[in-house]
Amino acid sequence: MKIICWYRSGSLETFCKFCAGNQGKTISIKLVNRSEPVRGALYSYCIDPPEAGLFLLLTDRVIHSAYYDLEDIENLHIGLNETWIPALEDASSEDRSPSEVTSSKDSTLLFAQ
């Protein structure tokens, strides 16, 4: 069974299943102290304190993941309001300059002159 959402009142086991099943996919995170959800590609997660939380890739330009502490997460969803965030297999380990554009079809980098 595919887990498509997780709520703060849910179990850690369900959180792990959600993260494992949706790694590399665009997810939406509703934070406790923020009204608008954060969207990004799920990069990785951790359930061991004090680093319990998850890491998202928020942009296709700079490949540095943003960390969200488990205590700050109200809920997680997959497939809601899909955005342009690329799948992780398209991501490079290097930062991309603003003049680069990633082709959605074949991940070829095109450089603006």
C-alpha positions, 0 to 999 in steps of 0.5 A: 500500500502506498502512503500518500500522506502523514500527519503529526499525530501519526506513527514514526513507522508511517513517517518512514514508510511515507519517506521511503516510498516517496523519495525523489518525488515532489512532496508538500510539507505543512509546517506548524508555524507557516500557513503556506506549504513548502514543496520540493523533491524529497531527498532524504530523512532521518528518525534518529534524534536530534536530527529527526526530520527530512531534507528537501530539494527546493530548487533545480538550480542549486542542489543543497537540501533544506532541512525540516525538523520532525517537530516542526512538521504538521503534515506531509502529502504527495501529489498535491499541487505538483510543481516543476521540482525535478526528480532526484535522478536528474540532479547533479552534485554540483551547483548550477549557475543561473544561466543554466536551464535543465531540459525536462526531457533529457536533462541536457544542460543548455548554457545561455550565451 
